[in-house]
Amino acid sequence: MAQENHTNIKPEKIAATAAVALEEALVVPAAFTRKGIEEYKGAKDDTINVTVDGVLPYRSYGWRNNRSTPIQFDEYTERKVAMTFGDDTYSGIRLTDEQNEMDFDGWAKLASKQTEAIGRGLEYKATAAMEAAPFEVVVTLDEANLRGSLIKLKAVFDKLRVPGRRRIMVSSDLEVALLDDDKLNLASNVGEAEAVTALREATLGRKYTFDFIKADELSFDGVAMGDGGFVFLNAAPSVPQSVPFGAQASHNGVSLRWIRDYETEYQRDRSLFTTWHDFQYISDPLVGRDGSDQSFISTVNHFVRAVKVELGASYAVELGNAELATITGITSTDGLSDGA
C-alpha cells in the first residue's frame, strides 16, 4: 500500500500544497509589497529600473496681481528605482529506501517540514532586511502612556502621508507592553477556527489605523510601515527538463519549485524545495510648502514609508534631517506641527 501511495504522487499537487503552506506561514514577508521575477529575466546584473510616479508642486499666482512676472511652469518627471534580484532559500533532504518504505507514509508530511524550514529562512531574512533599512524617523513610545503615544504615532504617519494600510511589527517586549495596557485592550481577536495562517495568529489587533503584528525575529522594539515601504521580490526557478518529477507552484505571490529524483548508486530519494527572493525598501520625494505658501519638491528622496519604533520613558520623535522636519512640520516631542 505504501508503494502505491508513492507511485500516485502528483508533483503539481505537492508543489501547490507546499506553496499554500509557505504563503500562510509567512508573517514579516507577508507585510511587504510583493513583486515577481518576470521583468528581471535578461536584465544586466539581475537589476531592473522600476518606474515610480513623479510628483508636482502646486503654484499660486496671486489674485489681481500686477502681472509683472509670469507664472512658473514645472517639469513632470518620473524616477527610476534600481532593484536587484538575487537570493535563494531551499530545503533538501535524502531518504533511503528503508525510510521511504517503513518510516514515512508518503511525501506530504516531509514536504510540509521542508516548507516550514523555508518559511523560517524567509522570516529571518525579511526581518534582517527590515532592521538594516535606513530609517529617517524614529518614534519613541512612552511606556507609561502607550495609548497617547500611538495616537501621536498616527499623527506622524498622517504628516508623512504614508500610503495604504498601516502595520506595526512588534517584538516580544513591545507585545507584552501592548497587551498589558488596559487602555488599549489589545488582544488576539482571531478565533481558533480562523487561525489558519501564521499572519492571522500573529495579529494582536487593530487600533488607531494600525494592525499590530508580532515579529518573533525582530531585535528592536518595532517597525511601523505603510504599503510599499518594503518590497518582497519572489519567484521560483523552472523545473529542469532533465528532471522527470518536479513542479512549480505559486499562491498569492509566493512561489516555489519542488524536484525529486533518485540516486541509484546510493538507493535513496532526494527532495528539494527552492524559492528565489530578495527584500528591499523604497524611498520617495516629498512635497513641502515654503514661507510664501508655494509648494516645492524635496531635494532628495526620503525613506518615510516605515518608521522605527522604540519603547522609552517619554514620547519623542527623532528626524533624520532638517529638510524632513521642514516639509512635514513634525516636532521632536508631540508628532504634530505647531498649532495642530
C-alpha positions in Angstrom: 0.0 0.0 0.0 2.8 2.4 0.8 4.4 1.8 -2.6 1.1 2.5 -4.3 0.8 5.9 -2.5 4.3 6.9 -3.7 3.5 5.9 -7.2 0.4 8.0 -7.4 2.0 11.2 -6.1 1.5 14.1 -8.5 4.3 16.7 -8.2 1.9 19.5 -9.1 -0.3 18.7 -6.2 2.5 18.5 -3.7 4.1 21.7 -5.0 0.7 23.6 -4.9 0.0 22.4 -1.4 3.5 23.5 -0.3 3.1 26.9 -1.9 -0.1 27.5 0.0 1.5 26.3 3.2 4.5 28.6 2.7 2.4 31.7 2.0 0.3 31.0 5.0 3.4 30.5 7.2 4.9 34.0 6.5 4.4 36.9 8.8 7.0 39.6 8.1 7.3 39.0 4.4 3.5 38.9 4.2 3.5 42.6 5.3 5.8 43.6 2.4 4.6 44.5 -1.0 5.1 41.5 -3.3 6.8 41.6 -6.8 7.6 38.8 -9.2 10.6 38.0 -11.4 9.4 38.2 -15.0 10.8 41.6 -15.7 14.2 40.6 -14.3 14.8 38.0 -17.0 17.6 39.1 -19.2 18.4 42.1 -17.0 22.1 43.1 -16.6 23.4 42.0 -13.2 19.9 40.9 -12.2 18.9 44.6 -11.9 15.9 46.4 -13.3 14.8 50.0 -13.0 11.3 50.3 -11.7 9.5 53.4 -12.7 7.9 55.4 -9.8 5.3 58.1 -10.4 6.6 61.6 -10.1 5.0 64.4 -8.0 4.2 68.0 -8.9 4.1 71.1 -6.6 1.1 73.4 -6.7 1.6 77.1 -7.5 -0.3 80.3 -6.6 -0.2 83.3 -9.0 -1.8 85.9 -6.8 -5.3 87.3 -7.1 -5.5 90.6 -9.1 -1.7 90.9 -9.1 0.0 93.4 -11.5 1.1 90.7 -13.9 4.8 91.8 -13.7 6.1 88.3 -13.5 5.0 85.2 -15.5 3.5 82.1 -14.0 6.0 79.2 -13.3 5.9 76.0 -15.3 7.2 72.8 -13.8 8.6 69.7 -15.5 7.0 66.4 -14.6 9.5 63.6 -14.3 9.2 60.0 -13.2 12.2 58.4 -11.4 13.8 55.1 -11.7 14.5 52.9 -8.7 17.1 50.2 -9.2 16.0 46.9 -7.7 18.3 43.9 -7.6 17.0 40.3 -7.5 19.4 37.7 -6.1 18.9 35.4 -3.1 17.5 32.0 -2.6 16.3 29.7 0.2 16.0 26.0 -0.1 15.4 22.8 1.8 16.8 19.5 0.6 16.5 16.0 2.2 17.5 12.5 1.3 15.5 9.3 2.1 16.8 5.8 1.9 14.6 3.1 0.5 14.1 1.8 4.1 13.0 5.2 5.3 10.8 5.7 2.3 9.0 2.3 2.7 9.0 1.8 6.5 9.1 5.2 8.2 7.1 7.7 6.2 3.7 7.3 4.7 4.0 9.5 1.6 5.7 12.9 0.9 3.0 15.2 2.2 4.4 15.4 5.8 8.0 15.7 4.5 7.0 18.5 2.1 5.3 20.4 5.0 8.5 20.1 7.1 10.6 21.4 4.2 8.2 24.2 3.7 8.4 25.2 7.4 12.2 25.4 7.1 12.0 27.7 4.1 9.4 29.8 5.9 11.8 30.3 8.8 14.5 31.3 6.5 12.3 33.9 4.8 11.2 35.3 8.1 14.8 35.7 9.3 16.0 37.3 6.0 13.0 39.7 5.8 13.4 40.8 9.4 17.2 41.3 8.8 16.4 43.5 5.7 13.9 45.5 7.7 16.3 46.1 10.6 19.0 47.2 8.2 16.8 49.8 6.5 18.0 53.5 6.7 15.2 54.8 8.9 14.8 58.5 8.8 12.2 58.7 11.5 12.4 57.1 14.9 9.5 57.3 17.3 9.9 56.5 21.0 6.6 55.4 22.7 6.0 56.4 26.3 5.7 53.1 28.0 3.5 54.7 30.7 1.2 56.1 28.1 1.1 53.8 25.1 -2.4 54.9 24.1 -1.4 58.5 23.8 1.9 57.7 22.1 0.1 55.5 19.5 -2.3 58.3 18.7 0.7 60.6 18.2 2.3 58.0 16.0 -0.8 58.0 13.9 -0.4 61.8 13.5 3.2 61.3 12.4 2.1 58.9 9.7 -0.6 61.4 8.6 2.0 64.1 8.3 4.3 61.8 6.4 1.4 60.8 4.1 2.3 57.2 4.3 0.1 55.4 1.8 -2.1 52.3 2.2 -2.8 50.0 5.1 -0.6 50.6 8.2 1.0 47.9 10.2 3.2 47.8 13.3 5.6 44.8 13.5 6.2 44.3 17.2 8.9 42.5 19.2 8.1 40.3 22.2 8.9 43.2 24.6 6.6 45.6 22.8 3.9 42.9 22.5 4.0 42.4 26.3 3.7 46.1 26.9 0.8 46.5 24.5 -1.1 43.5 25.9 -0.6 44.7 29.4 -2.1 48.1 28.8 -5.7 48.1 29.9 -6.4 51.3 27.9 -5.5 49.7 24.7 -7.4 46.4 25.2 -5.3 44.8 22.5 -5.7 41.0 22.3 -5.8 38.5 19.6 -9.4 38.6 18.2 -8.7 35.6 15.9 -10.8 32.6 16.8 -9.2 29.2 16.8 -11.3 28.2 13.8 -10.0 31.1 11.8 -6.3 30.8 12.9 -5.3 29.1 9.7 -2.3 31.3 8.8 0.7 32.5 10.8 -0.2 36.1 9.9 -3.6 35.7 11.5 -2.2 34.1 14.6 0.4 36.8 14.9 -2.1 39.6 14.6 -2.7 41.2 18.0 -5.5 43.6 16.9 -6.1 46.9 15.2 -6.0 50.3 16.8 -5.6 53.9 15.5 -5.4 52.8 11.9 -2.6 50.3 12.7 -2.6 46.5 12.5 -0.4 45.1 15.3 1.6 42.0 14.2 4.1 40.1 16.2 7.5 39.6 14.6 9.4 37.0 16.5 12.8 37.6 14.9 12.8 41.4 15.4 15.7 42.5 17.6 14.5 46.0 18.4 11.0 47.1 19.6 9.1 47.6 16.5 8.6 48.9 12.9 5.5 50.8 11.7 5.0 50.8 8.0 2.6 51.5 5.1 2.2 49.9 1.7 5.3 49.9 -0.4 7.8 50.6 2.3 9.4 47.2 1.9 9.2 45.0 -1.2 9.3 41.2 -1.2 10.7 40.0 -4.5 9.8 36.4 -5.1 9.8 33.7 -7.8 10.6 30.0 -8.3 13.2 28.6 -10.8 11.9 26.5 -13.6 11.9 22.7 -13.4 14.9 21.4 -15.4 14.0 19.3 -18.5 16.3 16.5 -17.2 14.2 16.1 -14.1 11.2 13.8 -14.7 9.5 14.6 -11.4 9.0 18.2 -10.5 6.7 21.2 -10.5 6.4 24.9 -9.9 3.6 26.5 -7.8 2.5 29.9 -6.6 0.0 31.1 -4.1 -0.8 34.8 -3.5 2.5 35.9 -5.0 4.7 33.3 -3.1 6.3 30.8 -5.4 8.5 27.7 -5.0 9.7 24.7 -7.0 9.8 21.1 -6.0 12.0 18.5 -7.7 12.5 14.9 -6.7 14.9 12.3 -8.1 16.6 9.0 -7.2 20.2 8.3 -6.5 20.6 4.8 -7.8 24.1 4.3 -6.6 23.0 5.0 -3.0 19.4 3.7 -3.2 17.8 6.9 -1.9 15.4 9.6 -2.9 16.2 13.3 -2.9 13.6 16.0 -2.4 14.5 19.7 -3.0 12.3 22.8 -2.5 13.6 26.1 -3.7 12.4 29.7 -3.8 14.2 32.8 -5.1 13.7 36.1 -3.3 15.1 39.5 -2.1 13.9 42.2 0.2 14.3 45.9 -0.4 13.0 49.3 0.7 11.5 52.2 -1.2 12.2 56.0 -0.7 10.1 58.8 -2.1 10.3 62.5 -3.0 8.2 64.7 -0.6 6.1 67.8 -1.4 6.7 70.7 1.0 5.3 74.2 1.4 7.6 77.3 1.7 7.1 80.6 3.6 5.2 82.2 0.7 2.7 79.3 0.6 4.2 77.8 -2.6 4.9 74.1 -2.7 8.2 72.5 -3.6 9.7 69.1 -4.1 12.3 67.7 -1.7 15.9 67.9 -2.9 16.5 64.2 -2.1 14.3 61.1 -1.7 13.3 60.1 1.8 12.6 56.7 3.3 9.4 57.5 5.3 7.1 54.7 4.4 8.4 52.9 7.5 9.3 54.2 11.0 11.4 52.6 13.6 9.6 52.3 17.0 11.2 52.2 20.4 9.9 52.0 24.0 11.1 54.6 26.4 10.3 56.8 29.4 8.7 59.5 27.4 7.4 60.1 23.9 9.7 61.6 21.3 10.3 61.8 17.6 13.8 61.8 16.0 14.0 63.0 12.4 17.0 62.2 10.2 17.5 65.6 8.7 16.3 69.2 8.7 14.5 69.0 5.3 12.3 66.3 6.5 11.3 68.4 9.6 10.7 71.4 7.4 8.5 69.6 4.9 6.4 67.6 7.4 6.2 70.0 10.2 6.7 67.2 12.7 8.3 68.3 16.0 10.5 66.2 18.2 8.1 66.0 21.1 4.5 65.7 20.0 4.5 64.4 16.5 2.3 67.3 15.3 3.1 70.6 13.7 3.0 73.7 15.8 -0.6 74.7 16.4 -2.1 71.5 15.1 
